[in-house]
Amino acid sequence: MSLTVTLSTIIIFVLSFSLSTVITASYRSRRTSSLLMWSAGLWIFSLAVLLEILFSVGIYSQLLIKSYLVLVALLVEMLAMGSVLLLRNKKLTAGYTAYAFLSTVFLVYIMASAGSLGNLLSSGVVFGLIPIMVAIGSAMISGPAAVLLILISAVSYRKRKDPKLLSIIAGVVVVSIAGSLYIAAFPAFLYYSEFIGVLLLWLGFVDFRNMMSNWRLVKKNVVN
């Protein structure tokens, strides 16, 4: 089980790290605020998965698990912020930014003041009961973010009818939900959902047809 978990997390990390690099490069060329937030969210996701790799091989400490719980919440928050920015609604953006800041400060305070969380691993997977205040702090971030993600998904797709946008939004929602599955006592689904979410994001952000066309062109030039 532990070896399977380790291999799964390594694969997810490679995919998420590569996609984070692609989206960051896309942001540098297009300079859109939504891409900036999604890029930040995916780098946080990559870091969280890196911690999952450490957990899967038995490297565990209170600092690591507390950092992981904060990263999971921030991941959802950044992805939600990226989706909020898609709407270009100044009032909604300002309101959610203020709420996100205050709820993040509250969660960090809770984590810093909390004692030992014990061992939250089961066969190398993050799974276990967390203190009620930590759960509340996490829910204050992930709950509103998840609702915003779902609502904005419906609105954005209804406006643009873009299959790639639908894939991006679906990937964002799945990756966001993945982070809270350990709390809902579904640890086995954590890595399945992470993997599916990253694949959906790859399909949405990366133009594989264009990549293949460029590859054929490069290959033709090399041969000639």
Summary of the structure (lengths in Angstrom):
residues: 224
radius of gyration: 18.5
end to end distance: 50.6
largest distance: 66.8
contacts: 723
relative contact order: 0.12
helix: 81%
strand: 2%
